[in-house]
């Protein structure tokens, strides 16, 4: 049985937001497949901040605001759960960071791993190979 939730990383948010991104069609198709499978999207405020920063720098303010507005609709509808940082999540993320001292994981990645582990999520809409290294299944092409 498919897990009822899938984690969404910056790769997917950025790819879905930029039509000319080489991964746009794949990211949109993967998100739709999750929708058809009845999977709710889960992401974090840290991942969203990372995505918005990238969009703002690379595409401009309007692209970032378009994502903000779209995310708000998905959160209100219940299609997206947005997890915010708290002291417990931070400690769990630091534990991931310490555990993989031989890897170049960002703290955003480690926060994502902590959320996924706590919620029992095994798959992520991402092409980031760090997710596979940490034991999760990335659903995007590398």
N, C-alpha and C positions, 0 to 999 in steps of 0.2 A: 504494500500500500504506500502511496506517495504521502510524504509528510505534509501536513496542512499549511506549512509556511515555507517560504524560501527567502533567503537573505539577498538584499540588493546592494551591491557595492558601487563605488563611484564610476567604474568602467561602464556599467549599464546606464546609470543616470545621465552621464555625459553623452554616451552613444545615442541614447534615445532622444536627447534634446537637440542633437545636431544632425540634421538630415543628410548632410554630406560626409558625415563620419563614416569611415570604412566599415565600422561594426554596427552602424545604425540598423540595418535590416535584420541582422542577427539578434541584436538586443531586443528590438520590438517583437520579433517572432518568439523569442524565448519568454518574454513577459506575457505575451498572448497565450502561449502554451501553459504557463502557470495559471493564468486566469481560467482557461478551459478545464484544467485539472482541479480547479477549486482551491488553489493555493493562495493564501494571503501573503502579500509582500511585507517584509520586515526590513527596516534599515535603521540607521542611527543618526542622531543629530550631528555627530562627528563626520560621518560619511557625507551627509548632506552639505555640511560646511565645506568639506573638501571639494565636493562637486560644484557648488556654487562659486567657490573661489576660482576653480579652473575655468568654468564658463565665463565668469566676469573678466578674467585676464585674457582668455583666448577668443571669446565671441562677443563680449560686451555685456553691459548691464541688462539690456532687454532680454537676452537669452537666459540670464540668471533669474530674472523676475518671472519669466514664463515658466521656468521649472518650479519656482516657489509657489506660484499660483496653482499649477497642476498638482503638486504634492498636497497642497491644502485641500483640494477637492478629493483626492484619494484618501487622505486621513479622515475627512468628514464622512466619507462613504463606508469606511471600514475596510477598504481594499488594502490600505497601507497602515502598518503599525510603526510608529516612529519612536524608537527607544532613546531616551535622554540619559546622559551621563549622571551617575550618582556615585557616592563613595564606594559602595560595594562593587559596582561595575568597574570602577577605576582599579580597585585592588585585584579583581579578576583579570583585567587587562594587563596589569603589571606582572602578574604571575605568568601569563602567556609570554610576555616580553622577556622575562627572566629564563623561562624554560627553553626558549629557542635562542640562546645567546650566540649560536653559530649562524643565525640568519639575519638578514637585513629587514626585518618586519618593522613597519611603522607602528606607532601607537594607535593610529586609526585602525590598522589591520588587526592588532591585538584586541582592541575593543570589539571589533566585529566578531572575532573568534570567540571571545568571552560571551557575547550575546548568543551566538549560534549554539555554543555548548550548553548554556543555561536553558535555552528553549528547545534543545534537541533537534536543531536544524542541521541537516547534513549537506545541503546544496546552496550555492550562491550564484546569482547572476553576476558573473565576473569572468575576466580572462586573466586575472592576476594569479600567477602560479604559486604565490605564497599560500593561497587557500588550500591547494593540494598538498603542499609541504606540511601544513598544519593538520591535515587529515580530513579536509572537506572536499566536496566535489564542485569544481568551477564549471559553470554551464556555458561559458563563452570560449571562443577560439583564442588560442595564445598567439 
